[in-house]
Amino acid sequence: MMGGRGPRQAVIAALALPLLAGALGCRSYLVRVSVVNRTGEAANLIEVDYPEASFGIDSLPPGGVYHYRLQLQDEGPVAVEYTGADRHQHKATGPTLEENQEGTLEIDLLPGGKVEFHPELTTGR
């Protein structure tokens, strides 16, 4: 019989695990993405694809900004597709992203279906 030491040891282990993980250097590398609508009109059905995943936005009004955080699990290009007020689909491919990058990526939707990508990313190891 353990004499009550089992639950105490479990609590100590549960409290020590996050400290141990931090000491061993476990961390998440996050990229903060901002999609900015600078078209002057509403942008709809926005899809942002990045390596191994994607996210979507139903609608973004003129001047609207949508923030999203992602963690890269692979390497590949970022791409955006959206429908403009003219009901035409616009597509653009941006920079190649890599696993363990962190920082910011601004995606500016511009008039005429143009898109600019502004990455400020570093690679952590």
C-alpha positions in Angstrom: 0.0 0.0 0.0 1.2 3.5 -0.8 -0.1 5.3 2.3 -1.5 8.3 0.4 1.7 9.1 -1.5 0.2 8.3 -4.9 -2.1 11.3 -5.2 0.6 13.7 -3.8 3.1 12.4 -6.3 0.6 12.8 -9.1 0.0 16.4 -8.2 3.8 17.1 -8.0 4.3 15.5 -11.4 1.5 17.5 -12.9 2.9 20.8 -11.5 6.5 19.9 -12.5 5.7 18.9 -16.1 5.2 22.4 -17.5 8.4 23.6 -15.8 10.3 20.7 -17.2 9.0 21.3 -20.7 10.0 25.0 -20.5 13.5 24.0 -19.3 13.9 21.6 -22.2 13.2 24.3 -24.7 9.8 23.2 -25.9 8.0 26.1 -27.6 5.6 26.8 -30.3 6.7 29.0 -33.2 3.7 31.1 -34.2 3.1 33.4 -37.3 0.7 36.2 -36.7 -1.2 36.8 -40.0 -3.2 39.9 -40.8 -5.4 40.0 -43.9 -6.1 43.6 -44.8 -8.8 44.6 -47.3 -7.5 47.7 -49.2 -9.7 47.1 -52.2 -12.2 49.8 -51.4 -15.0 47.2 -51.6 -16.1 44.1 -49.7 -14.0 41.0 -50.2 -15.8 37.7 -49.8 -15.0 34.0 -49.5 -11.4 34.6 -48.6 -9.2 31.5 -48.3 -5.6 31.5 -47.2 -3.7 28.4 -47.9 -0.4 27.6 -46.2 1.7 24.4 -45.9 -0.6 21.6 -44.8 -3.5 23.8 -43.7 -5.8 26.8 -44.5 -8.2 29.2 -43.0 -11.2 31.1 -44.4 -13.0 34.4 -43.9 -16.6 34.8 -45.0 -16.4 38.5 -45.7 -14.1 41.4 -45.0 -15.4 45.0 -45.4 -13.4 47.8 -47.0 -10.6 48.7 -44.6 -11.3 45.5 -42.5 -8.5 43.5 -40.9 -8.7 39.9 -39.9 -6.1 38.4 -37.6 -5.1 34.8 -37.4 -2.3 32.8 -35.7 -0.8 29.7 -37.3 1.9 27.2 -36.6 3.8 26.0 -39.6 4.2 22.2 -39.8 5.8 22.0 -43.3 7.4 24.0 -46.1 5.5 25.6 -49.0 4.0 28.7 -50.4 1.2 30.8 -48.9 -1.6 31.6 -51.3 -4.8 33.6 -51.1 -8.0 33.4 -53.1 -11.0 35.7 -52.7 -14.1 36.9 -54.6 -14.3 40.7 -55.2 -17.3 42.9 -55.3 -17.2 42.3 -59.1 -17.9 38.6 -58.4 -14.6 37.6 -60.0 -12.2 35.3 -58.2 -8.7 36.6 -57.5 -5.8 34.4 -56.7 -2.2 35.2 -55.7 0.7 33.1 -54.4 3.1 34.6 -51.9 6.4 33.6 -50.3 7.5 30.2 -49.3 7.0 29.5 -45.6 9.0 27.0 -43.5 8.5 25.0 -40.4 9.6 26.7 -37.2 9.3 30.2 -38.6 7.8 32.9 -36.4 6.9 36.5 -36.8 4.3 38.4 -38.8 2.8 38.1 -42.3 0.5 40.8 -43.6 -1.6 40.0 -46.7 -2.9 43.2 -48.4 -5.8 42.7 -50.8 -5.5 45.6 -53.3 -7.7 47.1 -56.1 -7.8 45.2 -59.4 -7.3 41.8 -57.8 -3.7 42.5 -56.8 -2.3 41.1 -53.5 0.9 42.1 -51.6 2.5 39.9 -49.0 4.7 41.5 -46.3 6.5 38.8 -44.3 8.6 39.6 -41.3 9.7 36.1 -40.3 12.6 34.5 -38.6 13.4 30.8 -38.3 13.9 29.4 -34.8 15.5 26.1 -34.1 
